């Protein structure tokens, strides 16, 4: 299914004529050549936790894209992204249940793995993408996604809150070591910490009244996009 997602989006981009496919393919092959940015998980626990987060994140981002493009009149892309989002939700459900069972069987190890992945932060596979022109392509891409509402810091916090509830992390007690209890408390405190950081960032942006920076994207024939950059 993941391979078909890439295939259908690639065909849409090609047939729409809206993108410079030479630059898109150049970016893809440079990313493949860089080895992407994913690190081998420290254990199966880390791997399952990573994909549980990642699948929910992609379901949300594709769902948001579907709503955004439908509002701009592109029903074909909205149907494509809606179908992909549905697939990602099924993937998320499977991995979420796996982690749920791991927590039931051995709560200490997975809760420590959960804290580990939050402390290290997940590096997205596309973090090293490079089109040969923009040295900060991923940062600009992420800023555009945040600004368009495709995937935001609030979405990340929402995923964390959802999985903490779903996995009943706050209720874990039996079978936890001292390190496990510290990991549980750390994870449960994170959403509020992230919320405070969001509020401070919003206040700073409002006070500074930053002027947007026009960043050209080679994928759309170097059309400049106004971004609010830090």
Beta strands, then each sheet from edge to edge (+ up, - down):
strand 1: 213-217
strand 2: 223-227
sheet 1: 1+ 2-
end
